[in-house]
Amino acid sequence: MQRTNLSFAPASPAASSPREQPAPGGLCAIHQPNLFPRLTTLAKLFAADYWIVLDDVQFTRRDYQHRARLAAIDKPDRQQWLSIPTHLPSGRSTLIRDALIDDAELARQRTAGMLRQNFGASPHWSSLAQALEPVLDSFATGPTAAIAETSTRVLLDLLGWRGRILRSSLLSARPGRSLRLADLAAATGARAYLCGTGGMSYLDPVPFVARNITVAASGPRLPASGRPHVGSVPCGHWRRSAQTPWLLVSVPLPTTMPHSGPPRLNCDHRQRLSEVTAVRSDEWLPPATATAEGGSLAPER
């Protein structure tokens, strides 16, 4: 398989730091662009050295590519959907990268209004609003995926992530569900592929073993009680619904912004994030579990 030059991929805010491209041999995560991703998704991406944006698979309206649940500040289990109206030029077969915002200016105004409505009462709202300005600016670009990717990039930037963002549409990979994921991970020179609990249910480790890439499970951290919680909210509930903006308004952003570059989240944000998920290296799949490859690519959850 011909390997794509990684320099062809567009630069990202998360990657535009003094540190150059991460050295081969790190961790790779592959995930669709999600609008204000759930805490578990963000934790997985933050743990990786590379995030490959899976942008050349089918757009799914019932997924998180154009929508997010916004939780109330005082009652995080009370949530409402924030959705970006999206036009699919090729109908249901439209790829994520080709889905377009429907009435971008109206969608931008509605998004800004809902964010302010849900989080404006927080004493930390002004800092959050400043940090999210690039997300609102991205509505002028056209593709819905640009907004979702930007929302994730901004959050990774706030956490001080120093990894690299690539897009699957710019990398060569063979067809087949697990085979393609293994090829994409290999394009980064990764030693391990971070896989969510949903992906672990279908992933075949054979193509990864063939490329000497270990599969690492990324999932909820279980305390001694056996029931993961964030505050008073069970982690099982959060894994399905909790979006990162709630974290940003429940723990303050820095009150003093740096002179250059975006603001950075403090250690309390990282601690809260780690309370939700962790990379469970003790559950890496050994080569002995390998089975036959087959099936079509399905989005990872």
N, C-alpha and C positions, 0 to 999 in steps of 0.2 A: 504494500500500500504506500503510495506516495505521501510523504508527510508535508503538511502545510507549514510555511514559514510563519511563526507566531507574530512576527512584526507586522503582518498584514492586518491583524486585528486592531480596531480603533482603540485609542488610548481612553482611559477612564479616569474620573476624579480619584477613585480609590487607588489607582495605579500611578498617578502622576505625583510621585513623591521622590525625594532625593535618592531613595533606594531603588536600584534597578530591578529588572524582572527577577522574580524568585528563582533560585537555582533549581535545576532538576532534582528530583528525589523527594519532593514535598508531598502535600496532601491536595487532592483535587475533589471538588464538588461540582455536580452537574445538575442544574435546576432551571425550570422555566422562570422568566421574569415575573415576579409577583408584586402586586401593588401593596405597599406597606406590609412586607412579609410577616408571617407569624413568628413568634419568638423562637420556636424550634427551627424554622427555616433560617432565620438570621444567625442563630447560634452555629448551625452547620456551616454556613458560608464563612462566618468569622473564623472558624477553626481551620479552614482550608487556606492553602497558599494560592490556589487557582480556583476561580469560579467560571465555569463554562456556562454561558447563558444558552439554554436550550430553546432557540428561537425558530427552528425549522421543523417543528412538529405542529400538529393540528391545534388550532385555537379552540378552547373549550369554555363555553359560557358559564358552566357550572363550577369552574375552577376559580383560582385567585388571580388570573392574569389581568383582569380589568376591574376587580372589586376587592373590597376589604371590609371586615367588620370593625366598626369603631365602638370601643367600650366606654361607658360612662366613667368619669373620674372616680366617683365615690362608690359606684356599684359596677365593677368590671364584668359581671355576668349579665348586665343589661346592655345589649348591643344593637346597633343598626347598621345596615349595609350602606357602604359608599361604593357606588358603581359608576364607571366611566362609560357613557354610551358609545358603543363600538359597532362600526360597519364592517361586514365581512364581504369583500369584493367577490370571492369565489364561493360564497355560501359556507356550508359546514366544513368544506375541505380547505378553507383558508388557513394558511400557516400563521403562527403567532407573529412573525415579522411583518406580515402583510395586512394585519388587522388595523383599521384606521379609526381615529377618533371621529365621532359624529358630532358636529357643531362644537369645535374645540373651545371657543371663547365661552360659550354657555357652560360647557363641562368644567372649564377652569373655574369659573365663578361659583358654580355649585360645589365643587370640591373644596375651594377655599372657605366657603360658607359653612359647610358641614364640619370641617376641621375646627373652625373657630367656635361653632356651636357646641361641639363636644368637649373641647379642651380649653376654650377661652377663659373659663373661670379658674383655671390653674394658675398659681403664682409664677409658674415657669413657662407660661404660654408665650411670652414675648421672645424668649430664647428659642423655643421650638419653632415659632413662626419664621424667625430669621433663618434657622437651619433648613427649613423646608422650601425656601424660595426657589431653589433650582428645580424642585419638583413641579411647581406651578409654571415656571418658565418653560418646562419641557412640553407643555400642551401645544406650543406653537410648532412642534416638529412634525406632527401628523400621525405617526404610528402609535397605537396604544402601548405597544411594548416599550417604547422609549420612556414613557411615564413610569411604567412599572419598574423598569431597570434603574431609572434615575432615583426612584424612591428607595430602592435597595442600596444603590451606590452611596447615597447621602448618609444612610444609617451606618453603613460599613465605615465610611469616612469618619463619622462621629465617634465610632468606637476605636479609631486609630488603626484600622486594618491596613496592612501593608502588602496585600496580595495583588494579584493580576486578574483582570476580567477579560475573557475571550468569548467568542460567539461560535456556537456549533455550526452555523451556516458558512463559516469561513474555514472550517477544518475538515479534512478528509476522513471519512469513516465508512466502513462496510455496513450493509443493511443487516438487520437482526437486532432484537431487543438488547440483550446483554453484550453482544458482539460490538455493536456500535458504541455503547457506553465505554467499553474497554478501549476501543480505538481512540475515542476522544480523550480519555484520561491519559493514554499513552502519548498523545501528542504534546502533553505538557512535561513528560518525563517523570510523572508522579510515581511514588512508591506505594501509595495507598489511595483508594477511592472511598470517599465518605458517602454513605448511603443511608437514607431515611428509613424509618421502620416500614413504610409502605412499600418502598422499593425492595426491601429485603425479602418480601413475600414472593417476588417473582424473579429476582436476580439469579442468574446462573454464573457461578464463579469460574467456570472453565476458561472463557476468554481472558479473564484477568490473570489466572494462574499462568496461562501461556505467555503473558507479557510480564510476568513477575510483579504483578500489582496486587497488593492485599486489599480486601474489601473490609472496611471498618464501619460498624453500625453507629449511627448518630441518633440518639434517642433521649428520653427523659431520665434525669438523675433521680434515683430512688433513695430517699432517706431511710433511716433505721426503722421507721414505722411501716415502711413498705408502701405508703401512699404519698406520691409526690404532690406537694402543694406550693403555691406561690401566694403568700399571705393566707387568706381564707378561701382561695379559689383552687379547687383540685387541678393538678397539672394535666390530668387527662382531658379536662374540658378546655384548658388553654391550648393544648397541642392542636386541637381542631379549630380554634377560633381566635385566640388572643393575638392582636396585632401590636407591633412595636410602639406606635405612638403613645399607647397607654403607659409604657415604661418611661418614656421621655417626660411625661407630665407628672408622674408619680415620684420620680427622683429628679432633682434639679439638674439642669445643664449648667455648665460653668457660667457664672455671672460676669466674668471678665473674658471677653473674646480675645484670641490671639491676634497679633498684628498682621499675620499672614496666614492664609489657609483657613479652612473651616474650623469651627469650635470642636472640641473633643469632649466626649463623655467622660465622667469621672469613674473611679474604681467602684462606686456603688452601682452604677449601671452594669458594669461587667459582672459584678457579683450577682445582681438580680438575674442577669442573663444565664449565668452558670447554674443558678438554682433551678432553672427550667430544664436545661438540656446539658448533655456532655457527650463527648465522643467516647464510646465505650470500647476501648482498645482490647478489653478482655474478651470481647465477643467477635473478634476478627475471624472471618471464615477461613478455616484451614483448607489446603488443597484436597484433602480426603473427601470433602463434601461436594466435589465437582460432579455435575451431571451434564447431559447432552444439551446443546444450545438449540433454541428454536423460538418462534413467535415474532411478532412485530413490536416495534418500539412503542412503549407506553410511557406517558409522562411520569416522572418520579414524584412522590408525595412525601 
